[in-house]
Amino acid sequence: MKIRFFIVIIFFNIMREVILIFILVSIAQLFYGQEKYTIQGELPDHSLDNSYLRLINSSALSQEKERIKHLFIDSILVVDGKFHYEGVLLQKPFLAYLYSAGTKREMLNLGMYFIVEPGNIHIRIANWADEGVVSGTPINEDYSTYMIGTKRSMENQLLFLEKYAQYPDVVRLHLSFLLNGRKMSREPDFPKYLQILDRMPKTDRDILLAWLDYTIKKDEYEKKTKPLLDSIRNNAPRFIETIPSNSPSATMKNE
């Protein structure tokens, strides 16, 4: 009996240790990949003080309607010409867009793309008419240089997209602008677009190719139907209103 008792005790101790390890592993998995990021911003003046900037995930393609509905991340309050935001990254780095909300958006040309990634992201807008400068994290340093900096060129943009193709949400929007279905095969850089696609994860590559196929077919359909639709619009019947002779308005006119 004593031996059985000790075996039971040992068994329960082992099970307790296994359960504890399982809980710790579950907690680790829960927080794995949840990395923090901060956004520090400086504006040229105090024009946007006490107003909000909108931060959105800008990785959706033009026809991804359901994804577009869920792109809003948060609003950021501007205080004393500056703004600060802290967030937790629950996915791989992605392309974001920051713009001024409300009536002042039309007066002040504030709107810029950058990359949300772990670390301290710094955004500086020196002049409302110029593009902002983003720095502080590795991908943003390259993005500022090759995509929005003074060295920006088609060659450098392709270098950036190819380098970060493993992060689909960083490159897919910019790549979609290039792969827009308009005489692609005649583009001298078209083979380079395909190289970037080949570097993307298969699932994301297939989605982008399916979107591309859809846009091509949509453009072809619109070109075929445009003459017919234009003809219908130009020759649409018009309703000509007639007024009975015994109506009050007709009586007044006769008088």
C-alpha positions in Angstrom: 0.0 0.0 0.0 2.8 2.4 0.9 4.5 1.8 -2.5 1.2 2.5 -4.3 0.8 5.6 -2.2 4.2 6.9 -3.2 3.6 6.1 -6.8 0.4 8.1 -6.8 2.2 11.0 -5.1 5.0 10.9 -7.7 2.5 10.7 -10.5 0.6 13.8 -9.3 3.9 15.7 -8.8 4.9 14.9 -12.4 1.4 15.9 -13.7 1.6 19.2 -11.7 5.0 19.9 -13.3 3.7 19.1 -16.8 0.7 21.3 -16.3 2.9 24.2 -15.1 5.2 23.8 -18.1 2.1 23.7 -20.4 0.8 27.0 -18.9 4.2 28.7 -19.2 4.5 27.6 -22.9 1.0 28.8 -23.6 1.7 32.2 -22.1 4.9 32.5 -24.1 3.1 31.6 -27.3 0.4 34.1 -26.4 2.9 37.0 -26.2 5.2 35.7 -28.9 5.4 38.3 -31.7 3.6 41.0 -29.8 6.4 43.6 -30.0 6.0 47.2 -29.0 6.4 50.2 -31.2 6.3 53.9 -30.6 5.7 56.8 -33.0 7.2 60.2 -32.2 6.2 63.0 -34.5 7.1 66.6 -35.0 5.1 69.1 -37.1 6.2 72.4 -38.6 4.0 74.5 -36.4 1.0 74.5 -34.0 -1.7 74.5 -36.7 -3.0 71.1 -35.8 -2.8 71.4 -32.0 -5.7 69.7 -30.2 -6.8 67.9 -33.3 -6.3 64.3 -34.2 -4.2 62.4 -36.8 -5.6 59.1 -38.2 -3.4 56.1 -38.3 -4.4 53.3 -40.7 -3.0 50.1 -42.0 -2.5 50.8 -45.7 -1.6 47.4 -47.0 -5.0 46.5 -48.6 -5.4 46.3 -52.3 -8.0 48.4 -54.2 -10.6 45.6 -54.4 -10.2 44.1 -50.9 -13.3 45.7 -49.5 -13.6 43.6 -46.3 -10.0 44.2 -45.5 -10.4 47.9 -46.1 -13.2 48.1 -43.6 -10.8 47.1 -40.8 -7.8 49.2 -41.6 -8.3 52.0 -39.0 -5.9 51.6 -36.1 -6.3 54.7 -33.9 -6.4 58.5 -33.6 -3.4 60.4 -32.3 -3.8 63.7 -30.5 -1.5 66.6 -31.5 -0.2 68.6 -28.6 2.2 71.5 -28.9 3.1 70.7 -32.5 4.0 67.1 -31.6 2.4 63.7 -31.3 3.2 60.4 -29.6 1.7 57.0 -29.9 2.5 53.6 -28.4 1.2 50.3 -29.8 1.7 46.6 -29.9 2.6 44.9 -33.2 0.5 41.7 -33.5 1.7 40.9 -37.0 4.7 41.3 -39.3 5.7 44.9 -40.3 3.2 46.7 -42.5 2.7 49.8 -44.5 0.8 52.5 -42.6 -0.6 55.9 -43.6 -0.9 58.9 -41.3 -3.0 61.9 -42.2 -4.8 64.8 -40.5 -8.5 64.3 -39.8 -11.2 66.9 -39.9 -11.6 70.2 -41.8 -7.9 71.2 -41.6 -6.9 68.3 -43.8 -7.7 70.2 -47.0 -5.8 73.3 -45.7 -2.7 71.4 -44.6 -1.2 68.8 -46.8 -0.4 66.3 -44.1 -0.4 62.7 -45.3 2.5 60.2 -45.4 3.3 56.6 -45.7 5.7 54.8 -43.3 6.3 51.3 -41.9 4.9 50.1 -38.6 7.6 47.8 -37.1 9.1 47.1 -33.7 11.1 50.0 -32.2 11.0 53.8 -31.9 9.7 55.3 -35.1 10.4 59.0 -35.6 8.5 61.2 -38.0 9.5 64.7 -38.8 7.6 67.0 -41.1 9.6 70.2 -41.6 7.3 71.9 -44.2 3.6 71.2 -45.0 4.4 71.2 -48.7 7.2 68.6 -48.4 7.2 64.9 -47.7 8.0 64.0 -44.1 11.1 62.1 -43.0 10.8 58.9 -41.1 13.7 57.3 -39.2 14.6 55.3 -36.2 13.9 51.7 -37.3 15.6 49.6 -40.0 12.9 49.3 -42.6 11.8 52.9 -42.2 15.4 54.1 -42.7 15.4 52.3 -46.1 11.9 53.4 -46.9 12.8 57.0 -46.3 15.9 56.7 -48.5 14.6 54.6 -51.4 10.8 55.4 -51.5 10.4 59.0 -50.3 13.9 60.4 -50.1 16.0 62.5 -52.4 17.5 59.3 -53.9 14.1 58.0 -54.9 14.1 56.4 -58.4 12.4 53.5 -60.0 15.6 51.5 -59.6 15.8 52.2 -55.9 12.1 51.6 -55.3 12.5 48.1 -56.9 15.5 47.5 -54.7 13.4 48.3 -51.6 10.5 46.1 -52.7 12.7 43.2 -53.5 14.6 43.5 -50.2 11.4 43.4 -48.1 9.3 41.1 -50.2 9.3 38.7 -47.3 7.0 41.2 -45.6 4.0 41.2 -47.9 2.1 43.9 -46.1 5.1 46.3 -46.5 5.3 45.9 -50.3 2.0 44.7 -51.7 0.4 48.1 -52.1 3.4 49.7 -53.9 3.8 46.6 -56.0 0.1 46.7 -57.0 0.7 50.2 -58.4 3.3 48.7 -60.7 1.2 45.6 -61.6 -1.9 47.6 -62.6 -2.7 45.6 -65.7 -1.9 48.5 -68.1 0.3 47.2 -70.9 2.5 45.4 -68.3 4.2 43.2 -70.8 5.6 46.3 -72.5 7.1 47.6 -69.3 10.9 47.2 -69.4 10.9 46.5 -65.6 8.2 43.9 -65.8 10.6 40.9 -65.2 11.8 42.7 -62.1 8.2 42.9 -60.8 8.0 39.1 -61.3 11.2 38.6 -59.3 9.7 40.5 -56.4 6.5 38.4 -56.6 8.7 35.2 -56.5 10.3 36.4 -53.3 6.9 36.8 -51.5 5.3 34.0 -49.4 3.2 31.8 -51.7 -0.1 32.6 -50.1 0.4 36.4 -50.5 1.8 35.9 -54.0 -1.3 34.0 -55.0 -3.5 36.7 -53.6 -1.7 39.4 -55.5 -1.7 37.4 -58.7 -5.5 36.7 -58.4 -6.1 40.5 -57.8 -4.0 41.3 -60.8 -6.0 38.8 -63.0 -9.2 40.4 -61.8 -8.1 44.0 -62.6 -7.0 43.0 -66.1 -10.3 41.3 -66.8 -12.2 44.3 -65.3 -10.3 46.7 -67.5 -11.0 44.6 -70.6 -14.7 44.4 -69.7 -15.0 48.2 -69.2 -13.3 48.8 -72.5 -15.7 46.5 -74.3 -18.8 47.9 -72.7 -17.9 51.6 -72.7 -19.0 52.3 -76.3 -22.4 50.6 -75.7 -22.9 52.4 -72.4 -21.9 55.8 -74.0 -24.4 55.1 -76.8 -27.2 54.4 -74.3 -26.4 57.5 -72.2 -26.2 59.7 -75.3 -29.5 58.4 -76.7 -31.4 58.0 -73.5 -35.1 58.9 -73.8 -36.0 62.2 -72.0 -39.2 62.8 -70.2 -41.0 65.9 -71.5 -43.5 67.3 -69.0 -46.8 68.5 -70.4 -49.3 70.7 -68.5 -53.0 70.0 -69.0 -54.9 73.0 -70.3 -57.3 73.0 -67.3 -54.6 73.0 -64.7 -54.1 76.1 -62.5 -50.7 76.9 -64.0 -52.1 76.7 -67.5 -55.0 78.9 -66.5 -52.7 81.5 -65.0 -50.6 81.5 -68.2 -53.7 82.0 -70.4 -54.9 84.9 -68.3 
